[in-house]
């Protein structure tokens, strides 16, 4: 599996796009991506560093359960997926894709 297969898509929501600050007032560079369920933190870190050319400080992962959806009397379930929250080092450049 190459680096471009590991990073499926960015998660662009209001919460992921708002800047987060530490106690000194410096912005923390956190970005969220959807990744395959079988990907581990080391693979995700290497893929983000290779694709975007940045330095990764930490990777946190969350397994998201697919939501139950109904259409009339029929029930279905969305696919489950894994989210990776990637924190960059303070001296690393930002990912231009998220800058708006």
MIDOSE-1310 file (N, C-alpha, C; in nm, 2 decimals, decimal comma, always signed):
residues 100
xxxx	+0,09/-0,12/+0,00/+0,00/+0,00/+0,00/+0,09/+0,12/+0,00; +0,07/+0,21/-0,10/+0,16/+0,33/-0,10/+0,09/+0,45/-0,02; +0,17/+0,56/-0,01/+0,12/+0,67/+0,07/-0,01/+0,73/+0,03; -0,03/+0,73/-0,10/-0,15/+0,80/-0,15/-0,27/+0,71/-0,13
xxxx	-0,26/+0,58/-0,11/-0,37/+0,49/-0,07/-0,41/+0,51/+0,07; -0,31/+0,54/+0,16/-0,34/+0,55/+0,30/-0,42/+0,68/+0,34; -0,40/+0,79/+0,27/-0,47/+0,91/+0,30/-0,58/+0,92/+0,20; -0,70/+0,88/+0,24/-0,82/+0,87/+0,15/-0,87/+1,01/+0,12
xxxx	-0,91/+1,08/+0,22/-0,96/+1,22/+0,20/-0,95/+1,30/+0,33; -0,95/+1,43/+0,32/-0,95/+1,51/+0,44/-1,09/+1,52/+0,50; -1,09/+1,54/+0,63/-1,22/+1,57/+0,69/-1,24/+1,72/+0,71; -1,33/+1,78/+0,63/-1,34/+1,92/+0,63/-1,48/+1,96/+0,70
xxxx	-1,47/+1,98/+0,83/-1,59/+2,02/+0,91/-1,55/+2,15/+0,98; -1,65/+2,22/+1,04/-1,62/+2,34/+1,12/-1,52/+2,32/+1,23; -1,54/+2,20/+1,29/-1,45/+2,17/+1,41/-1,31/+2,15/+1,36; -1,29/+2,08/+1,25/-1,15/+2,05/+1,21/-1,09/+2,17/+1,15
xxxx	-1,16/+2,27/+1,10/-1,11/+2,38/+1,03/-1,08/+2,50/+1,13; -1,14/+2,50/+1,25/-1,11/+2,61/+1,34/-0,97/+2,59/+1,40; -0,89/+2,70/+1,42/-0,76/+2,69/+1,47/-0,76/+2,66/+1,62; -0,66/+2,58/+1,67/-0,65/+2,54/+1,81/-0,52/+2,61/+1,86
xxxx	-0,52/+2,67/+1,98/-0,41/+2,74/+2,03/-0,36/+2,68/+2,16; -0,23/+2,68/+2,19/-0,18/+2,63/+2,31/-0,18/+2,75/+2,41; -0,12/+2,73/+2,53/-0,13/+2,83/+2,64/-0,05/+2,95/+2,61; +0,06/+2,94/+2,53/+0,14/+3,06/+2,49/+0,07/+3,14/+2,38
xxxx	-0,03/+3,09/+2,32/-0,10/+3,16/+2,21/-0,05/+3,12/+2,07; +0,03/+3,01/+2,06/+0,08/+2,96/+1,93/-0,03/+2,87/+1,88; -0,05/+2,87/+1,75/-0,14/+2,78/+1,68/-0,09/+2,64/+1,67; -0,17/+2,54/+1,71/-0,13/+2,40/+1,70/-0,18/+2,36/+1,56
xxxx	-0,09/+2,30/+1,48/-0,12/+2,25/+1,35/-0,17/+2,11/+1,35; -0,31/+2,10/+1,35/-0,37/+1,97/+1,35/-0,46/+1,95/+1,23; -0,45/+1,84/+1,17/-0,52/+1,81/+1,05/-0,59/+1,67/+1,06; -0,71/+1,65/+1,00/-0,78/+1,53/+1,01/-0,80/+1,47/+0,88
xxxx	-0,78/+1,34/+0,87/-0,79/+1,26/+0,74/-0,87/+1,13/+0,77; -0,94/+1,08/+0,67/-0,99/+0,95/+0,67/-0,89/+0,86/+0,62; -0,87/+0,74/+0,68/-0,77/+0,65/+0,65/-0,83/+0,51/+0,65; -0,77/+0,41/+0,59/-0,82/+0,27/+0,60/-0,83/+0,22/+0,74
xxxx	-0,92/+0,13/+0,77/-0,94/+0,08/+0,90/-0,81/+0,00/+0,95; -0,74/-0,07/+0,85/-0,63/-0,15/+0,89/-0,50/-0,07/+0,90; -0,50/+0,06/+0,88/-0,38/+0,14/+0,88/-0,34/+0,17/+1,03; -0,20/+0,17/+1,06/-0,16/+0,20/+1,19/-0,10/+0,34/+1,19
xxxx	-0,06/+0,38/+1,32/-0,01/+0,52/+1,33/+0,12/+0,54/+1,26; +0,21/+0,44/+1,26/+0,34/+0,46/+1,20/+0,32/+0,48/+1,05; +0,24/+0,39/+0,99/+0,21/+0,41/+0,84/+0,15/+0,54/+0,81; +0,06/+0,59/+0,89/-0,01/+0,72/+0,86/+0,09/+0,83/+0,87
xxxx	+0,18/+0,82/+0,97/+0,28/+0,93/+0,99/+0,38/+0,93/+0,87; +0,42/+0,82/+0,82/+0,51/+0,81/+0,71/+0,44/+0,86/+0,58; +0,31/+0,83/+0,57/+0,24/+0,87/+0,45/+0,22/+1,02/+0,44; +0,19/+1,08/+0,56/+0,16/+1,23/+0,56/+0,30/+1,30/+0,54
xxxx	+0,40/+1,25/+0,59/+0,53/+1,31/+0,57/+0,58/+1,31/+0,43; +0,55/+1,19/+0,36/+0,59/+1,17/+0,22/+0,50/+1,26/+0,13; +0,37/+1,26/+0,15/+0,28/+1,32/+0,05/+0,29/+1,47/+0,06; +0,29/+1,53/+0,19/+0,28/+1,67/+0,21/+0,42/+1,74/+0,24
xxxx	+0,52/+1,66/+0,26/+0,65/+1,71/+0,29/+0,66/+1,79/+0,42; +0,60/+1,74/+0,53/+0,60/+1,80/+0,66/+0,66/+1,71/+0,76; +0,68/+1,76/+0,88/+0,72/+1,68/+1,00/+0,61/+1,66/+1,09; +0,58/+1,53/+1,12/+0,47/+1,49/+1,20/+0,51/+1,47/+1,35
xxxx	+0,45/+1,53/+1,44/+0,48/+1,52/+1,59/+0,40/+1,40/+1,65; +0,27/+1,39/+1,61/+0,19/+1,28/+1,68/+0,08/+1,25/+1,58; +0,03/+1,13/+1,60/-0,09/+1,08/+1,52/-0,19/+1,01/+1,62; -0,31/+1,06/+1,63/-0,42/+1,00/+1,71/-0,52/+0,94/+1,61
xxxx	-0,57/+0,82/+1,64/-0,67/+0,76/+1,55/-0,80/+0,73/+1,63; -0,90/+0,73/+1,55/-1,04/+0,70/+1,61/-1,11/+0,62/+1,51; -1,17/+0,51/+1,56/-1,25/+0,42/+1,47/-1,39/+0,47/+1,48; -1,45/+0,51/+1,37/-1,59/+0,57/+1,36/-1,68/+0,46/+1,31
xxxx	-1,79/+0,44/+1,39/-1,89/+0,34/+1,36/-1,98/+0,40/+1,25; -2,02/+0,33/+1,15/-2,11/+0,38/+1,05/-2,25/+0,40/+1,11; -2,31/+0,51/+1,06/-2,45/+0,55/+1,12/-2,56/+0,46/+1,06; -2,66/+0,44/+1,14/-2,77/+0,36/+1,10/-2,87/+0,46/+1,03
xxxx	-2,91/+0,43/+0,90/-2,99/+0,52/+0,83/-3,12/+0,44/+0,78; -3,23/+0,51/+0,77/-3,35/+0,45/+0,73/-3,41/+0,52/+0,61; -3,47/+0,44/+0,52/-3,54/+0,49/+0,41/-3,68/+0,43/+0,41; -3,77/+0,50/+0,48/-3,90/+0,44/+0,50/-3,89/+0,33/+0,60
xxxx	-3,93/+0,21/+0,56/-3,92/+0,09/+0,66/-3,80/+0,01/+0,65; -3,71/+0,05/+0,55/-3,58/-0,02/+0,53/-3,47/+0,05/+0,60; -3,39/-0,04/+0,66/-3,27/+0,01/+0,74/-3,14/-0,02/+0,67; -3,05/+0,06/+0,67/-2,91/+0,04/+0,62/-2,81/+0,10/+0,71
xxxx	-2,69/+0,07/+0,68/-2,58/+0,13/+0,76/-2,47/+0,18/+0,67; -2,42/+0,30/+0,71/-2,31/+0,36/+0,64/-2,19/+0,28/+0,67; -2,08/+0,30/+0,59/-1,96/+0,22/+0,61/-1,89/+0,28/+0,74; -1,82/+0,19/+0,81/-1,74/+0,23/+0,92/-1,60/+0,28/+0,86
xxxx	-1,53/+0,37/+0,93/-1,41/+0,42/+0,88/-1,32/+0,46/+1,00; -1,19/+0,49/+0,97/-1,10/+0,53/+1,07/-1,06/+0,68/+1,04; -1,05/+0,76/+1,15/-1,01/+0,90/+1,13/-0,87/+0,91/+1,20; -0,78/+0,98/+1,13/-0,65/+1,01/+1,19/-0,64/+1,16/+1,21
xxxx	-0,60/+1,20/+1,33/-0,58/+1,34/+1,36/-0,43/+1,36/+1,37; -0,37/+1,43/+1,28/-0,22/+1,44/+1,27/-0,18/+1,58/+1,32; -0,09/+1,58/+1,42/-0,03/+1,70/+1,47/+0,11/+1,72/+1,42; +0,13/+1,84/+1,36/+0,26/+1,87/+1,30/+0,35/+1,94/+1,41
xxxx	+0,48/+1,93/+1,39/+0,57/+2,00/+1,47/+0,56/+2,15/+1,45; +0,60/+2,23/+1,55/+0,59/+2,38/+1,54/+0,67/+2,44/+1,44; +0,79/+2,38/+1,40/+0,87/+2,43/+1,30/+0,84/+2,38/+1,16; +0,74/+2,30/+1,15/+0,70/+2,24/+1,02/+0,61/+2,34/+0,94
xxxx	+0,61/+2,33/+0,81/+0,52/+2,42/+0,73/+0,38/+2,36/+0,74; +0,28/+2,45/+0,71/+0,14/+2,40/+0,71/+0,11/+2,33/+0,58; +0,00/+2,26/+0,58/-0,05/+2,19/+0,47/-0,14/+2,29/+0,39; -0,10/+2,32/+0,27/-0,17/+2,43/+0,19/-0,31/+2,39/+0,16
xxxx	-0,35/+2,27/+0,16/-0,48/+2,22/+0,12/-0,58/+2,27/+0,22; -0,54/+2,28/+0,35/-0,64/+2,33/+0,45/-0,64/+2,48/+0,47; -0,55/+2,55/+0,42/-0,55/+2,70/+0,43/-0,66/+2,76/+0,35; -0,74/+2,84/+0,41/-0,85/+2,90/+0,34/-0,86/+3,05/+0,38
